């Protein structure tokens, strides 16, 4: 019996260790993301948007923006800081913005990722009155500002 308990304990240790290293998931502010996650902060500091991209961001005025990403995801670490800087420098007035981090399973406790059919991170969704207008997945085909405002 004692050997079985030791074996059970030994097999369970990796699971306990993984529980402590699970990535953050849930809602977060841009400021918290940049201050708590170094890779996002580094990319934010390194990115310099063009004047054209800053101007394009005005097309998002009055729209809702949902940003679904993983703190563990290299595409998210590259693209989300760009979005934050574009929004700050353009000073565009959005109706709302929601940053939602997901776990490795691409889910969050509030179900926002599932409600928005998240398949890949990062995913940027532009909506107006709850209706999806634009979706940018993982990385833009042109620039992030161009892809976010395509057809608006």
Order of alpha helices (4+ residues) and beta strands (2+ residues): alpha-beta-alpha-alpha-alpha-beta-alpha-beta-alpha-beta-beta-alpha
